[in-house]
Amino acid sequence: MLAHDLDAWLADVAQRQKPATVDFYRRRALWIRHTFGKRDWSDLTAPLVLQAIDQANRWPNNLQKAPDTCRGNIIAWDQFQKWALDTGRLSEPVTTKKIKKPAGRLREVLPSPEDIRRILAAASPAFAAIYQALLFTGARPGELCRATIADFDRKRRVISLKEHKTAGKTHRPRLIPISEPCLEILTAAIAGNKTGPIFRRKDGEGWTVPHLSASFRRLRKSCLVDRRVVLYSTRHNLATELCRAKGIHAAAAVLGHKGLQTIQRYVHPGAKDLVDYIDALNAPPEDPQAPPKAA
């Protein structure tokens, strides 16, 4: 049965990939398990698989799910089928043509101060704590979900993660700097705990990205926030503000990027920024003999 092959595939992925990647495939392959888990490869046809993917990519009301979710469902199928072919469980592909993936969702709509105020006012204390920390640090949601009390260096005011998304590129721990306002949030979140995750849900369990994302979507809907604002927008928000204040190199360093190519996707200058850029370029040179301007 395909359910057994799915388990074997995920076990193989776990031997080669990071836990976050394994978790991604486990979640995105749920539709395969639910739809075809009790079937054999010989039962599958291309139209049947394509129909199942389309169904997995829609909500019960038939609306399309987020582009990233749809892409992930298709990627899971592609990788599972490739593994089955490589291991001899499948002699020829079920879907021979490349399945078209939707473009990834652009995260160019940033939350306004009013959006943030409404979300925090409606949020539970547990969600408000980690959401504010995301706004203050620009960390990836998964990073703060995984961060433990042992990772937090209060004296240096950093969270240090050995396992992180860009560890293979940077070969360094991911250092998440903690501002003074954020330090208060972390201190309150840790409370009397000595070990375990920094940020916990109201039931005492650590946050996971799926739980955090689901909570954010509910708040976004109830607070009438633009649905293009996503949880990850907190990272884009901080990158944009940092770039304005300290430049793109500072934004790249704080967000944990080795170079500048990726960080450019996180920075969203508005019309006023563009005008300020050109005004600065065309500003007349100051007269060195002129008296200083009054304060």
PAZAPA-4460 file (N, C-alpha, C; in steps of 0.05 Angstrom, whole numbers, plus 32768, in hexadecimal, padded with zeros to 4 digits):
% residues 295
    n_x    n_y    n_z   ca_x   ca_y   ca_z    c_x    c_y    c_z   seq   type   mol
   8011   7FE8   8000   8000   8000   8000   8012   8019   8000     1      M     A
   8006   802E   7FF5   8016   8047   7FF3   801C   8053   800F     2      L     A
   800B   804D   8022   8010   8057   803D   802B   804D   8048     3      A     A
   8031   8033   8042   804A   8028   804B   8062   8035   803C     4      H     A
   805E   803A   8022   8073   8047   8012   8077   8064   801B     5      D     A
   8062   8071   8023   8064   808C   802D   8075   808D   8046     6      L     A
   8070   807A   8058   8080   8078   8071   809D   8073   806A     7      D     A
   80A2   8061   8057   80BE   805B   8050   80CC   8073   8043     8      A     A
   80BD   8082   8032   80C8   809A   8026   80CF   80AF   803A     9      W     A
   80BC   80B4   804D   80C1   80C8   8062   80D8   80C0   8074    10      L     A
   80DB   80A7   8079   80F2   809D   8089   810C   80A2   807A    11      A     A
   810B   809E   805F   8123   80A4   804F   8129   80C1   804F    12      D     A
   8115   80D2   804C   8119   80EF   804D   8125   80F7   8067    13      V     A
   811C   80EB   807D   8126   80F2   8097   8144   80EC   809A    14      A     A
   814E   80D8   808B   816A   80D1   808C   817B   80E6   807E    15      Q     A
   816F   80F5   806B   817F   8107   805A   8179   8124   805E    16      R     A
   8162   812B   8069   815A   8147   806A   8157   8151   8087    17      Q     A
   8154   816B   808A   8150   8177   80A4   8134   8171   80AE    18      K     A
   8130   8173   80C8   8115   816D   80D3   80FF   817F   80C7    19      P     A
   8106   8198   80C1   80F2   81AA   80B5   80E9   81A0   809A    20      A     A
   80FB   8195   808A   80F5   818B   8070   80E4   8172   8073    21      T     A
   80EB   8161   8086   80DB   8148   808B   80BE   8150   8092    22      V     A
   80BC   8164   80A4   80A2   816D   80AD   8092   8178   8095    23      D     A
   809F   8186   8083   8092   8191   806C   8086   817B   805B    24      F     A
   8096   8166   8055   808C   8150   8044   8076   8140   8053    25      Y     A
   8079   813D   806D   8065   812E   807C   804A   813C   807A    26      R     A
   804A   8156   807D   8031   8165   807C   8026   8167   8060    27      R     A
   8037   816C   804C   802D   816F   8031   8025   8155   8024    28      R     A
   802F   813E   802F   8028   8124   8024   800F   8118   8031    29      A     A
   8002   8127   8043   7FEA   811C   8050   7FD4   8116   803C    30      L     A
   7FD2   8126   8027   7FBD   8121   8014   7FC2   8107   8005    31      W     A
   7FDB   80FF   8001   7FE1   80E6   7FF4   7FD8   80CF   8006    32      I     A
   7FDE   80D1   8020   7FD7   80BC   8033   7FB9   80BA   8035    33      R     A
   7FAB   80D0   8037   7F8E   80D0   803B   7F7F   80C5   8022    34      H     A
   7F8A   80CC   800A   7F7C   80C5   7FF1   7F85   80AA   7FE7    35      T     A
   7F9F   80A4   7FE8   7FA9   808B   7FDB   7FB7   8078   7FEF    36      F     A
   7FB6   807E   8008   7FC5   806E   801C   7FBF   8050   801B    37      G     A
   7FA6   8048   8015   7F9E   802C   8015   7F9F   8020   7FF9    38      K     A
   7FA9   802F   7FE6   7FAB   8025   7FCA   7FC8   801D   7FC4    39      R     A
   7FCB   8010   7FAD   7FE5   8009   7FA3   7FEC   801B   7F8B    40      D     A
   8006   801B   7F84   800E   802C   7F6E   7FFF   8024   7F54    41      W     A
   7FF9   800B   7F51   7FEB   8002   7F39   7FCF   800D   7F36    42      S     A
   7FC4   8017   7F4D   7FA9   8022   7F4C   7FA8   803E   7F42    43      D     A
   7FBF   804B   7F41   7FBF   8068   7F3B   7FC1   806D   7F1D    44      L     A
   7FB4   8082   7F15   7FB6   808C   7EF9   7FBC   80AA   7EFB    45      T     A
   7FC6   80B6   7EE5   7FCC   80D2   7EE5   7FB3   80E3   7EEA    46      A     A
   7F9D   80DE   7EDD   7F85   80EF   7EE3   7F7C   80ED   7F00    47      P     A
   7F7F   80D5   7F0C   7F77   80D1   7F27   7F88   80E2   7F3A    48      L     A
   7FA2   80E1   7F35   7FB5   80F0   7F46   7FB1   810E   7F42    49      V     A
   7FAD   8117   7F29   7FA9   8134   7F24   7F90   813E   7F32    50      L     A
   7F7B   812E   7F31   7F62   8135   7F3E   7F66   8137   7F5C    51      Q     A
   7F75   8124   7F67   7F7A   8124   7F84   7F8B   813C   7F8D    52      A     A
   7F9E   8144   7F7C   7FAE   815C   7F82   7F9C   8175   7F82    53      I     A
   7F8B   8176   7F6E   7F79   818D   7F6C   7F67   818F   7F85    54      D     A
   7F5D   8178   7F8E   7F4C   8178   7FA5   7F5C   817F   7FBE    55      Q     A
   7F75   8176   7FC0   7F86   817C   7FD8   7F8C   819A   7FD9    56      A     A
   7F8D   81A6   7FC1   7F94   81C3   7FC0   7F7C   81D5   7FC3    57      N     A
   7F65   81CA   7FCB   7F4D   81DB   7FCF   7F42   81D6   7FEB    58      R     A
   7F35   81EB   7FF5   7F27   81E9   800F   7F0C   81DC   800A    59      W     A
   7EFE   81D4   801F   7EE4   81C8   801C   7ED0   81D9   800C    60      P     A
   7ED3   81F4   800D   7EC1   8205   7FFE   7ECA   8209   7FE1    61      N     A
   7EDF   81FA   7FD9   7EE9   81F9   7FBE   7EFC   8211   7FB7    62      N     A
   7F01   8222   7FCB   7F14   8237   7FC6   7F31   822C   7FC6    63      L     A
   7F42   8238   7FB5   7F5E   822F   7FB2   7F6D   8235   7FCC    64      Q     A
   7F7D   8222   7FD4   7F8F   8227   7FEB   7FA6   823A   7FE3    65      K     A
   7FB6   8242   7FF6   7FCC   8254   7FF1   7FE0   8247   7FDD    66      A     A
   7FEC   8258   7FCC   7FFF   824D   7FB8   8015   823C   7FC4    67      P     A
   8020   8244   7FDB   8035   8234   7FE7   802C   8218   7FEF    68      D     A
   8013   8216   7FF9   8007   81FC   8000   8004   81EB   7FE7    69      T     A
   7FF9   81F7   7FD2   7FF5   81E8   7FB9   8010   81DF   7FAE    70      C     A
   8024   81F0   7FAE   803E   81E8   7FA4   8049   81D1   7FB5    71      R     A
   8046   81D2   7FCF   8050   81BD   7FE1   8043   81A3   7FDC    72      G     A
   8029   81A3   7FD7   801B   818A   7FD1   8025   817C   7FB7    73      N     A
   802A   818D   7FA3   8034   8182   7F8A   8051   8179   7F8D    74      I     A
   8062   8188   7F9B   807D   8180   7FA0   807F   8165   7FAF    75      I     A
   806D   8162   7FC2   806D   8149   7FD2   8067   8131   7FBF    76      A     A
   8053   8134   7FAD   804D   811F   7F9B   8065   8119   7F88    77      W     A
   8071   812E   7F7D   8087   812B   7F6B   809E   811C   7F78    78      D     A
   80A5   8124   7F91   80BB   8117   7F9E   80B5   80FA   7FA7    79      Q     A
   809C   80F6   7FAF   8094   80DA   7FB6   8095   80C8   7F9E    80      F     A
   808B   80D1   7F88   808C   80C1   7F6F   80A8   80BC   7F66    81      Q     A
   80BA   80D1   7F67   80D6   80CE   7F60   80E3   80B9   7F71    82      K     A
   80DE   80BA   7F8C   80EA   80A6   7F9E   80E0   808A   7F97    83      W     A
   80C7   8087   7F91   80BC   806D   7F8A   80C9   8062   7F71    84      A     A
   80CE   8073   7F5E   80DC   806B   7F45   80F9   8063   7F4B    85      L     A
   8106   8074   7F5C   8123   806E   7F62   8126   8055   7F72    86      D     A
   8113   804E   7F82   8115   8036   7F93   8108   801D   7F86    87      T     A
   80FE   8020   7F6E   80F3   8009   7F60   80D7   8001   7F68    88      G     A
   80CA   8011   7F79   80AE   800C   7F81   809B   8012   7F6A    89      R     A
   80A4   8023   7F58   8094   802B   7F41   80A5   8029   7F28    90      L     A
   809A   801B   7F14   80AA   8017   7EFC   80A9   802E   7EE8    91      S     A
   8093   803C   7EE8   8091   8054   7ED7   807F   8069   7EE5    92      E     A
   8084   8082   7EDF   8075   8097   7EEE   8057   8096   7EE9    93      P     A
   8047   809C   7EFD   802A   809F   7EFA   8024   80B8   7EEB    94      V     A
   802F   80CE   7EF4   802C   80E8   7EE7   8046   80EE   7ED7    95      T     A
   8044   80ED   7EBD   805C   80F0   7EAC   8061   810D   7EA5    96      T     A
   804D   811E   7EA4   8051   813A   7E9E   8055   8149   7EB8    97      K     A
   8066   815E   7EB5   806B   816F   7ECD   8052   817D   7ED5    98      K     A
   804B   817A   7EEF   8033   8187   7EF9   8039   81A4   7EFF    99      I     A
   8029   81B6   7EF4   802E   81D3   7EF6   8029   81DB   7F13   100      K     A
   803D   81E9   7F1E   803B   81F3   7F39   8033   8211   7F39   101      K     A
   8022   821A   7F4B   801D   8237   7F4C   8035   8246   7F56   102      P     A
   8038   825E   7F4D   804E   826F   7F56   804C   8273   7F74   103      A     A
   8063   8275   7F81   8063   827A   7F9E   8055   8295   7FA4   104      G     A
   8049   8296   7FBB   803B   82AE   7FC3   804F   82C5   7FC8   105      R     A
   804A   82DC   7FBC   805A   82F3   7FC1   8052   82FF   7FDD   106      L     A
   8066   8305   7FED   8061   830F   8008   8066   832D   8009   107      R     A
   805B   833B   7FF6   8061   8358   7FF3   804E   836A   8003   108      E     A
   8038   835E   800D   8025   836E   801C   802D   836C   803A   109      V     A
   8035   8382   8045   803E   8382   8061   8027   838A   8073   110      L     A
   8027   8380   808C   8012   8388   809E   8015   83A6   80A6   111      P     A
   7FFF   83B4   80A6   8000   83D0   80AF   8001   83D1   80CD   112      S     A
   8009   83E8   80D9   8008   83EA   80F6   7FEC   83E4   8101   113      P     A
   7FD7   83EC   80F2   7FBC   83E6   80FB   7FB6   83C9   80FA   114      E     A
   7FC0   83BB   80E5   7FBD   839E   80E3   7FC9   8390   80FB   115      D     A
   7FE1   8398   8102   7FF0   838C   8118   7FE1   8391   8132   116      I     A
   7FD7   83AA   8136   7FC9   83B1   814E   7FB0   839F   8151   117      R     A
   7FA1   839B   813B   7F88   838B   813D   7F8E   836E   8143   118      R     A
   7FA3   8364   8136   7FAA   8348   813A   7FB2   8343   8157   119      I     A
   7FC3   8355   8162   7FCC   8351   817D   7FB6   8355   8191   120      L     A
   7FA3   8367   818B   7F8C   836B   819D   7F7A   8353   819E   121      A     A
   7F78   8344   8188   7F66   832D   8187   7F74   8313   818E   122      A     A
   7F8E   8313   818F   7F9E   82FA   8193   7F9E   82F2   81B0   123      A     A
   7FA3   82D8   81B4   7FA7   82CD   81CF   7FC3   82D7   81D9   124      S     A
   7FC8   82D7   81F3   7FE2   82E0   81FC   7FF9   82CF   81F1   125      P     A
   7FF4   82B5   81ED   8008   82A3   81E3   800F   82AA   81C6   126      A     A
   7FFB   82AF   81B5   8000   82B6   819A   800D   82D2   8198   127      F     A
   8002   82E5   81A8   800D   8300   81A7   802A   8301   81AD   128      A     A
   8033   82F0   81C0   8050   82F0   81C8   8061   82E8   81B0   129      A     A
   805B   82D2   81A3   806D   82C9   818D   8069   82DA   8175   130      I     A
   8051   82E6   8170   804D   82F7   8159   805D   8311   815D   131      Y     A
   805D   831C   8175   806D   8334   817A   808B   832E   8177   132      Q     A
   8094   8317   8180   80B0   830F   817D   80B7   830D   815F   133      A     A
   80A5   8302   814F   80AA   8301   8132   80AD   831D   8127   134      L     A
   809C   832F   812F   809E   834B   8126   80B8   8358   812E   135      L     A
   80C1   8353   8147   80D9   8360   8151   80F3   8354   8146   136      F     A
   80F2   833A   813F   810B   832D   8137   810E   8328   8119   137      T     A
   80F7   8326   810B   80F8   831E   80EF   80FF   8301   80EB   138      G     A
   80FE   82F1   8101   8104   82D4   80FF   80EF   82C6   80EF   139      A     A
   80F7   82AF   80E4   80E4   829E   80D6   80D2   8292   80EC   140      R     A
   80B8   828E   80E6   80A6   8282   80FA   80B1   8268   8105   141      P     A
   80BC   8257   80F3   80C7   823E   80FC   80DE   8240   810F   142      G     A
   80ED   8256   810D   8104   825A   811F   80FB   8260   813B   143      E     A
   80E7   8271   813E   80DD   8277   8159   80CD   825F   8164   144      L     A
   80C0   8250   8153   80B2   8238   815D   80C6   8223   8168   145      C     A
   80DE   8221   815C   80F2   820E   8164   8103   8218   817B   146      R     A
   8105   8232   817E   8117   823E   8192   8111   8234   81AE   147      A     A
   8125   822B   81BC   8122   8222   81D8   812F   8235   81EB   148      T     A
   8129   8232   8204   8135   8243   8219   8153   8240   8219   149      I     A
   815D   8227   8213   817A   8223   8212   8187   8232   81FB   150      A     A
   8178   8239   81E6   8182   8247   81CF   8185   8265   81D5   151      D     A
   8178   826F   81EA   8176   828B   81F0   818D   8294   8202   152      F     A
   819E   82A5   81F8   81B4   82B1   8208   81AB   82CD   8211   153      D     A
   81A2   82CE   8229   8197   82E8   8233   81AC   82FD   8235   154      R     A
   81C5   82F6   823C   81DA   8309   823F   81E1   8316   8225   155      K     A
   81E4   8306   8210   81EB   8310   81F5   81D2   831A   81E6   156      R     A
   81BB   8313   81F0   81A1   831B   81E4   819F   830F   81C7   157      R     A
   81A3   82F5   81C5   81A0   82E7   81AC   8193   82CC   81B1   158      V     A
   8185   82C2   819D   817D   82A6   819C   818F   8299   8187   159      I     A
   819D   8284   818F   81B0   8277   817D   81A5   825B   8175   160      S     A
   81A1   8257   815B   8196   823E   8151   81AC   8230   8140   161      L     A
   81B3   8218   8148   81C6   8208   8138   81B9   81FD   811F   162      K     A
   81A1   81F4   8122   8192   81E9   810B   8180   81FE   8100   163      E     A
   8185   8206   80E8   8174   821B   80DB   8175   8218   80BD   164      H     A
   8164   8228   80AF   8160   8225   8093   817A   8228   8083   165      K     A
   818B   823C   808A   81A2   8242   807A   81BC   8238   8086   166      T     A
   81BA   8224   8098   81D2   821A   80A5   81E6   820E   8091   167      A     A
   81DB   8201   807C   81EC   81F6   8067   81FC   820B   8057   168      G     A
   81F2   8223   8056   81FF   8238   8047   8212   8249   8059   169      K     A
   8208   8250   8071   8218   8261   8082   822C   8252   8093   170      T     A
   8226   8238   8099   8237   8228   80AB   823A   8236   80C6   171      H     A
   8226   8245   80CE   8227   8253   80E8   820B   8250   80F5   172      R     A
   820B   8254   8110   81F1   8254   811D   81E1   826C   8114   173      P     A
   81C7   826A   8115   81B6   8281   810E   81B2   8291   8128   174      R     A
   81BC   82AA   8127   81BA   82BB   813E   81A3   82CE   813A   175      L     A
   818F   82CD   814B   8177   82DE   814A   817B   82F4   8160   176      I     A
   8180   830D   8158   8184   8321   816C   816A   8329   817A   177      P     A
   816C   832F   8193   8154   8336   81A3   8156   8353   81AD   178      I     A
   8144   8363   81A4   8143   837F   81AD   8139   8380   81CA   179      S     A
   813C   8398   81D6   8133   839B   81F2   8115   8395   81F5   180      E     A
   8104   83A1   81E3   80E7   839A   81E6   80E1   837D   81E2   181      P     A
   80F0   8370   81D0   80EC   8353   81CB   80F6   8343   81E3   182      C     A
   810A   834D   81F1   8115   833F   8208   80FF   833C   821E   183      L     A
   80EF   8351   8221   80D9   8350   8234   80C5   833A   822C   184      E     A
   80BF   8338   8212   80AC   8324   8208   80B7   8308   820D   185      I     A
   80D1   8303   8208   80DC   82E9   820C   80DC   82E2   822A   186      L     A
   80E3   82F5   823B   80E3   82F1   8258   80C8   82E8   8262   187      T     A
   80B3   82F6   8258   8098   82EF   8261   808F   82D4   8256   188      A     A
   8098   82CE   823C   8090   82B4   8230   809D   829D   823F   189      A     A
   80B6   82A0   8247   80C4   828B   8255   80B9   8287   8271   190      I     A
   80B2   829D   827E   80A7   829D   8299   80B7   828B   82AC   191      A     A
   80AB   8277   82B8   80BA   8267   82CB   80C6   824E   82BE   192      G     A
   80C4   824A   82A4   80CE   8232   8297   80EC   8232   8296   193      N     A
   80F8   821B   8299   8115   8219   8299   811F   820C   827F   194      K     A
   810F   81FB   8273   8117   81ED   825B   80FF   81ED   8247   195      T     A
   8104   81E4   822F   80EF   81E2   821B   80ED   81FA   820A   196      G     A
   80D8   81FB   81FA   80D4   8212   81E7   80D0   822C   81F6   197      P     A
   80D9   8242   81E9   80D5   825D   81F4   80B8   8264   81F2   198      I     A
   80AC   8260   81DA   8091   8268   81D6   807E   8250   81D6   199      F     A
   8069   8251   81E6   8057   823B   81EA   803A   8244   81E6   200      R     A
   802A   8231   81DC   800E   8236   81DA   8001   8236   81F6   201      R     A
   7FE7   823C   81F7   7FDA   823E   8211   7FD9   8223   821F   202      K     A
   7FDC   820D   820F   7FDB   81F2   821C   7FF7   81EA   8226   203      D     A
   800A   81FC   8223   8025   81F6   822D   8038   81E9   8219   204      G     A
   802D   81E0   8202   803D   81D3   81ED   804A   81E9   81DD   205      E     A
   8061   81E3   81D1   806F   81F6   81C0   805F   81FB   81A6   206      G     A
   8062   8213   819C   8055   821A   8182   8062   820A   816C   207      W     A
   8051   8203   8158   805B   81F8   813F   8053   820B   8129   208      T     A
   8060   8209   8112   8059   821B   80FC   803C   8217   80F3   209      V     A
   8032   81FE   80F0   8016   81FB   80E8   8003   8208   80FC   210      P     A
   8007   8204   8117   7FF6   8210   812B   7FF7   822E   8129   211      H     A
   800F   8239   8126   8013   8256   8125   8006   8262   810C   212      L     A
   8009   8255   80F5   7FFD   825E   80DC   7FDF   825E   80DE   213      S     A
   7FD4   8248   80E9   7FB7   8246   80EB   7FAB   825B   80FD   214      A     A
   7FB9   8261   8113   7FB0   8276   8125   7FB1   8291   8117   215      S     A
   7FC6   8296   8108   7FC9   82AF   80FA   7FB2   82B3   80E6   216      F     A
   7FAC   829D   80D7   7F98   829F   80C2   7F7D   82A6   80CF   217      R     A
   7F77   829A   80E6   7F5D   82A0   80F4   7F5C   82BD   80FC   218      R     A
   7F72   82C6   8107   7F73   82E2   8110   7F72   82F5   80F8   219      L     A
   7F7F   82EF   80E3   7F7F   8300   80CB   7F62   8303   80C1   220      R     A
   7F54   82ED   80C1   7F38   82ED   80B7   7F26   82FD   80CA   221      K     A
   7F29   82F8   80E4   7F17   8305   80F7   7F1D   8323   80F9   222      S     A
   7F36   832A   80F4   7F3E   8347   80F6   7F3C   8355   80DB   223      C     A
   7F32   8347   80C7   7F2E   8353   80AC   7F48   835E   80A0   224      L     A
   7F5D   834F   80A4   7F77   8356   8099   7F7A   834A   807D   225      V     A
   7F86   8359   806B   7F8B   834F   804F   7F96   8333   8050   226      D     A
   7F8A   8320   8041   7F93   8305   8042   7FAF   8301   8035   227      R     A
   7FB8   8315   8027   7FD4   8314   801C   7FE9   8318   8032   228      R     A
   7FE0   8322   8049   7FF2   8324   8060   7FF4   8309   806D   229      V     A
   800C   82FE   806E   8010   82E3   8078   8022   82E4   8091   230      V     A
   8024   82CE   809F   8034   82CD   80B7   8051   82D6   80B1   231      L     A
   805B   82CD   809A   8077   82D3   8092   807B   82F0   808C   232      Y     A
   8065   8300   808A   8068   831C   8084   8076   832B   809A   233      S     A
   8076   8320   80B2   8085   832D   80C8   80A3   832E   80C1   234      T     A
   80AD   831A   80B4   80C9   831A   80AC   80CF   832F   8097   235      R     A
   80BD   8331   8083   80BF   8345   806E   80BD   8361   807A   236      H     A
   80AB   8364   808E   80A7   837E   809A   80C0   8388   80A8   237      N     A
   80CD   8376   80B7   80E6   837F   80C5   80FC   8384   80B1   238      L     A
   80FE   8374   809C   8113   8378   8088   8111   8393   807B   239      A     A
   80F8   839A   8074   80F3   83B4   8067   80FB   83CB   807A   240      T     A
   80F3   83C9   8093   80F9   83DE   80A7   8117   83E0   80AC   241      E     A
   8125   83C9   80AE   8141   83C8   80B3   8151   83D4   809B   242      L     A
   8147   83CE   8083   8155   83D8   806B   8153   83F7   806B   243      C     A
   813C   8401   8072   8138   841E   8073   814B   842B   8087   244      R     A
   814D   841E   809E   815C   842A   80B4   817A   8425   80B3   245      A     A
   8182   840D   80AB   819E   8405   80AD   81AA   83FB   8093   246      K     A
   819A   83F7   807E   81A4   83EE   8065   81A0   83D0   8061   247      G     A
   81A4   83C7   8048   819E   83AB   8041   81B1   8397   804E   248      I     A
   81CA   839F   8052   81DD   838D   805F   81D5   8386   807B   249      H     A
   81CB   839B   808A   81C2   8396   80A5   81A9   8384   80A5   250      A     A
   8197   8388   8092   817F   8377   8090   8187   835B   808A   251      A     A
   819A   8356   8078   81A3   833B   8072   81AF   832E   808A   252      A     A
   81BF   833C   8099   81CC   8331   80B1   81B8   8329   80C6   253      A     A
   81A5   833A   80CC   8191   8335   80E1   817F   831D   80D9   254      V     A
   8178   831C   80BF   8166   8306   80B6   8174   82EC   80B1   255      L     A
   818F   82EC   80B3   819E   82D4   80B1   81A4   82CB   8094   256      G     A
   81A6   82DE   8082   81AD   82D7   8066   81CB   82DC   8061   257      H     A
   81D7   82CA   8053   81F4   82CC   804E   81FA   82E2   803A   258      K     A
   81EA   82E4   8025   81EE   82F8   8011   81D6   830B   800F   259      G     A
   81D6   831B   7FF9   81C1   832F   7FF6   81AB   8327   7FE2   260      L     A
   81AF   8311   7FD3   819C   8309   7FBF   8181   8303   7FCB   261      Q     A
   8180   82F4   7FE0   8167   82EC   7FEC   8159   8303   7FFA   262      T     A
   8169   8313   8008   815D   8328   8018   814F   833C   8007   263      I     A
   8156   833F   7FEE   8149   8352   7FDC   812B   834C   7FD9   264      Q     A
   8124   8332   7FDC   8108   832A   7FDA   80F8   8332   7FF3   265      R     A
   8106   8338   8008   80F9   833F   8022   80F3   835D   8025   266      Y     A
   8100   836D   8015   80FF   838A   8019   80EB   8395   8005   267      V     A
   80D8   83A4   800F   80C2   83AF   7FFF   80C0   83CD   8002   268      H     A
   80D1   83DC   7FF3   80CF   83F9   7FF5   80B5   8404   7FE9   269      P     A
   80AA   8417   7FF8   8092   8424   7FEE   8098   843D   7FDE   270      G     A
   8083   844A   7FD5   8086   8462   7FC4   8097   8477   7FD3   271      A     A
   8092   847B   7FED   80A1   848F   7FFC   80BF   8488   7FFC   272      K     A
   80C5   846E   8000   80E1   8466   8000   80EE   846D   7FE5   273      D     A
   80E0   8468   7FCF   80EC   846E   7FB5   80F1   848B   7FB1   274      L     A
   80DE   849C   7FBA   80E2   84B9   7FB9   80F9   84C2   7FCA   275      V     A
   80FB   84B6   7FE2   8112   84BD   7FF4   812C   84B6   7FE7   276      D     A
   812D   849E   7FDA   8146   8496   7FCD   814F   84AB   7FB8   277      Y     A
   813C   84B3   7FA7   8143   84C5   7F91   8149   84E1   7F9B   278      I     A
   813A   84E9   7FB1   8140   8503   7FBD   815C   8504   7FC8   279      D     A
   8164   84EF   7FD5   817F   84EE   7FE1   8194   84F0   7FCC   280      A     A
   818F   84E4   7FB4   81A2   84E4   7F9E   81A4   8500   7F93   281      L     A
   818D   850E   7F90   818D   8528   7F83   818F   853F   7F96   282      N     A
   8193   853A   7FB0   8195   8550   7FC3   81AD   8561   7FBD   283      A     A
   81AB   857B   7FBE   81C2   858C   7FB8   81D7   8589   7FCE   284      P     A
   81F1   858A   7FC6   8206   8587   7FDA   8205   859E   7FEE   285      P     A
   820C   8597   8007   820C   85AB   801C   8224   85BD   8019   286      E     A
   8220   85D7   801F   8236   85EA   801E   8247   85E8   8037   287      D     A
   8260   85E0   8034   8270   85DD   804C   8274   85F6   805C   288      P     A
   826F   860E   804F   8272   8627   805C   8259   8630   806A   289      Q     A
   8242   8622   8064   8229   862A   8070   8228   8624   808E   290      A     A
   821B   8636   809D   8218   8631   80BA   8207   8619   80BF   291      P     A
   820C   860B   80D5   81FC   85F3   80DB   81DE   85FA   80DE   292      P     A
   81CE   85E6   80D6   81B0   85EA   80D8   81A8   85EA   80F6   293      K     A
   8194   85FB   80FB   818A   85FC   8117   817D   85E2   811E   294      A     A
   817F   85D9   8136   8173   85C0   813F   8154   85C3   8140   295      A     A
***
